[in-house]
Amino acid sequence: MIETEDLPVRKVTFAQPDRGDELSPDLTDDAFLGGALRILQPKAGYRAGVDALLLAAAVSQRGERSLRVLDIGAGVGTVGLSVARRIGATEVTLVEAESRLSVLAARNIARNGLSDRVRAMTADITGTAAELQALGLASDCFDHVVANPPFHFEGRGTPAPVPIKAAAHAMPEEALDLWVRVMARYVAPGGLATMIHKADALGLIMAAFQGRFGAISILPIHPRRGEAAIRVLVTGTKGSRAPLSLREGFVLHDAGHDFTPKAAGILRHGDGLDL
C-alpha cells in the first residue's frame, strides 16, 4: 500500500519578489542552460549548480496536457525554473521554508518571464497540511515531484558557518524519510518522484522509497569513467509494482576537465535524461 501520511505544513505564504531587480552585494547573477535562465542566489549561502540541472533534466513531458511539477526545498528556484524553461507545457510550484530564499525564487520567476507558469511558496513541510490545501496545494495532484535535500546529516562533520548554508547542507538523518513521505503525499497516482543525493545515501533513500514507490530507477552519476559514483538520481512511480532497475552510470567529465557531450547537452542546452 502506498503511504500518504498526514503531513502538516506550517508557515505558509506565497512569496513575492522584492522591489526592483538591482543586484545587491551579497547576491550573484548566474547563467544556467547556456544563458537561457538567469538565477539570483546568495553569494555566501547554498549555491545551485550541476546537481540542480541534472535533477531538472530528469523531468520529461508526459502526454499532451500541461505537466504539473512540485519542487520541495526549492531554494532560489533553480530546479523548477529549469524544468519550466526546458518544457513549455509545465506548471511548476516551488516550496521553500527559508523566506529569504523563497523571495529570491519569486524574483527569479519574474525576471525570467515565467510568472504565468511558476509560483513560489514559503512553507515548512514538517508541520498540518490544511493551510496548503486551502491555498491549492492538494495531495495526489502533481505529475512529478522533485527534491534536492540537504546532503549532510547533523552531527557528521563541521556545520557551515553561514546559517542559510548550514540549513541547506545538513538535516537530521531521519528527515530524509520525511522528505520522501512529502513526495509520496503530493505526487498523483501513477506520477513520478525523483531525488538527487550523495551516492553513499542510497541505502537510506531506498529504505524511504520502498513501500511508497515502485518501478524504482537508480542512475549513478560518475565524475569520470572508471571513478566511483558521487551522486545518485532515484526515481519511483507511485502505485507501481514494477521491479527496480539500475541504469548505466552517467559520466560528467571526459579524461580532462571538459564535460562529456551528454553532460554538456544537459547543462548548456537543456537536454533531458532518460530515466
C-alpha positions in Angstrom: 0.0 0.0 0.0 1.2 3.5 -0.8 1.7 5.6 2.3 0.1 9.0 2.2 0.6 10.0 5.9 -1.0 13.3 7.1 2.0 15.6 6.7 1.2 19.0 8.2 2.7 22.2 6.8 3.5 25.3 8.8 4.1 29.0 8.0 2.6 29.1 4.5 2.6 32.2 2.4 3.1 33.0 -1.3 6.5 34.5 -1.8 6.5 37.9 -3.6 9.5 39.3 -5.4 11.3 42.2 -3.7 11.3 45.6 -5.3 13.3 46.2 -8.4 16.0 44.0 -10.0 19.1 45.6 -8.5 21.9 43.2 -7.7 22.9 43.6 -4.1 26.5 42.9 -3.0 25.5 39.6 -1.3 24.0 38.1 -4.5 25.3 36.8 -7.7 23.5 36.7 -11.1 24.3 33.3 -12.7 23.6 31.9 -16.1 22.1 28.4 -16.4 21.2 26.4 -19.5 23.6 28.3 -21.7 22.2 31.6 -20.6 18.6 30.7 -21.2 18.0 31.1 -17.5 19.3 33.8 -15.1 19.3 33.0 -11.4 20.0 35.3 -8.5 21.4 33.4 -5.5 23.3 34.3 -2.3 27.0 34.7 -2.7 27.8 33.1 0.7 24.9 30.6 1.0 24.0 27.4 -0.7 24.6 27.7 -4.4 22.9 25.7 -7.1 24.9 24.1 -9.8 25.3 20.8 -11.7 23.1 18.8 -9.3 20.1 21.1 -9.9 20.3 20.8 -13.7 20.7 17.0 -13.5 17.5 16.8 -11.3 15.6 19.2 -13.7 16.7 17.0 -16.7 15.0 14.0 -15.1 11.6 15.6 -15.7 10.1 14.9 -19.1 6.8 15.7 -20.8 4.1 13.0 -20.3 1.2 13.2 -22.7 -0.2 16.3 -24.3 -1.6 18.2 -21.3 0.4 20.6 -19.1 2.8 18.8 -16.7 2.3 19.7 -13.0 5.6 19.7 -11.2 6.4 20.3 -7.5 9.9 21.2 -6.3 10.2 20.9 -2.5 13.1 22.6 -0.7 13.3 24.7 -3.9 15.8 27.3 -2.6 16.0 30.1 -5.1 14.1 28.0 -7.7 16.8 26.7 -10.0 15.4 23.2 -10.4 11.8 24.2 -11.0 12.7 27.1 -13.2 15.0 24.9 -15.3 12.1 22.5 -15.8 9.8 25.3 -16.8 12.4 26.7 -19.3 13.1 23.2 -20.7 9.4 22.2 -21.1 6.9 24.7 -22.3 3.8 22.8 -21.2 4.5 22.9 -17.4 3.0 24.4 -14.3 5.6 24.5 -11.5 5.2 25.1 -7.8 8.3 25.9 -5.7 8.1 25.3 -2.0 10.9 26.6 0.3 10.9 27.1 4.1 13.6 29.9 4.2 11.7 33.1 3.4 14.8 34.9 2.0 15.3 32.1 -0.5 11.7 31.9 -1.5 11.6 35.7 -2.1 14.6 35.3 -4.4 12.8 32.4 -6.1 9.8 34.7 -6.7 12.2 37.3 -8.1 13.8 34.7 -10.3 10.4 33.7 -11.6 9.6 37.3 -12.6 12.9 38.2 -14.1 12.8 35.1 -16.3 9.3 35.8 -17.6 7.8 32.7 -16.1 5.2 34.2 -13.8 2.3 32.6 -15.8 3.6 29.1 -15.2 5.6 29.1 -12.0 4.8 30.2 -8.4 6.8 30.2 -5.2 5.5 29.4 -1.7 7.2 29.9 1.7 6.3 26.8 3.7 7.7 24.4 6.3 6.9 20.9 5.1 7.3 19.5 8.6 4.2 20.9 10.1 -0.7 20.5 9.2 -1.4 20.3 5.5 -4.7 22.2 5.9 -3.2 25.6 5.0 -1.5 24.3 1.9 -4.7 22.5 1.0 -6.6 25.8 1.3 -4.0 27.5 -1.0 -4.4 24.9 -3.7 -1.5 22.5 -2.8 -3.6 19.4 -2.6 -2.3 15.9 -2.1 -2.2 13.4 -5.0 -2.2 16.2 -7.7 1.3 16.5 -9.2 2.7 14.5 -12.1 6.3 14.8 -10.9 7.7 15.8 -7.5 11.4 16.6 -7.3 13.7 17.1 -4.4 17.4 18.0 -3.8 17.5 17.7 0.0 20.5 18.6 2.2 23.4 16.3 1.5 24.9 16.1 5.1 23.5 14.8 8.3 23.6 16.7 11.5 26.4 15.6 13.8 28.6 14.5 11.0 31.3 16.9 10.1 31.6 20.7 10.8 28.5 22.8 10.3 28.7 25.5 7.6 29.4 29.0 9.1 26.6 30.7 7.2 23.2 29.8 8.8 21.3 29.5 5.5 24.1 27.4 4.0 24.1 25.2 7.2 20.4 24.6 6.9 20.7 23.8 3.2 23.6 21.4 3.7 22.6 19.4 6.9 19.5 17.8 8.4 18.7 15.1 10.9 19.3 11.7 9.3 15.7 10.6 9.9 14.5 13.7 8.0 15.3 12.0 4.6 12.4 9.7 5.2 10.2 12.7 5.9 11.2 14.3 2.5 10.1 11.1 0.7 6.9 11.0 2.7 6.1 14.5 1.5 6.9 13.5 -2.1 4.6 10.5 -1.8 1.8 12.7 -0.4 1.8 15.2 -3.3 2.5 13.1 -6.3 -0.6 11.8 -8.1 -1.1 8.0 -8.6 1.0 6.9 -11.5 3.1 10.1 -11.1 6.9 10.2 -10.5 9.1 11.3 -7.6 12.8 12.0 -8.3 15.5 12.8 -5.8 19.2 13.6 -6.2 21.6 12.9 -3.4 25.1 11.7 -2.4 25.8 8.1 -3.6 26.5 7.0 -0.1 23.0 7.9 1.0 21.5 5.3 -1.4 20.6 2.9 1.3 18.6 5.5 3.2 16.9 6.6 0.0 15.9 3.1 -0.9 14.5 2.4 2.5 12.4 5.6 2.2 11.2 4.9 -1.4 10.3 1.2 -0.9 6.7 0.8 0.1 5.8 4.2 -1.3 7.0 3.9 -4.9 7.6 1.1 -7.4 9.4 0.9 -10.7 12.4 2.5 -8.9 15.2 3.6 -11.2 18.7 4.3 -9.9 21.0 6.4 -12.1 24.6 6.6 -10.7 26.4 9.9 -11.5 30.2 9.5 -12.0 32.7 12.4 -12.2 34.8 10.4 -14.8 34.7 7.0 -16.4 36.1 4.4 -14.0 35.7 6.5 -10.9 33.2 5.8 -8.1 29.7 7.5 -8.4 29.4 10.7 -6.3 25.6 11.2 -6.8 22.5 9.1 -7.5 19.3 10.1 -9.2 16.5 7.9 -7.8 13.1 7.9 -9.5 9.9 6.0 -8.4 6.4 5.7 -9.7 3.5 6.0 -7.2 1.3 2.9 -7.2 3.6 0.8 -9.4 4.6 -2.7 -8.6 7.3 -3.0 -11.3 10.8 -4.1 -10.2 13.8 -1.9 -9.5 16.2 -1.1 -12.4 19.8 0.0 -12.1 20.7 2.3 -15.1 24.1 2.6 -16.8 26.1 5.2 -15.0 26.1 8.8 -16.3 29.6 10.3 -16.7 30.1 14.1 -16.2 33.6 14.7 -17.4 35.9 13.2 -20.1 39.6 12.3 -19.4 40.3 16.0 -18.9 38.1 18.6 -17.3 35.6 19.1 -20.1 32.1 17.9 -19.8 31.1 14.9 -21.9 28.8 15.7 -24.8 25.8 14.3 -22.9 26.5 16.3 -19.8 27.1 19.4 -21.9 23.8 18.9 -23.6 22.0 18.8 -20.2 23.9 21.7 -18.6 24.1 24.1 -21.6 21.2 23.1 -23.9 18.5 21.8 -21.6 18.6 18.2 -22.9 16.7 15.6 -20.8 17.9 12.4 -19.0 16.4 9.1 -19.9 15.3 7.5 -16.6 
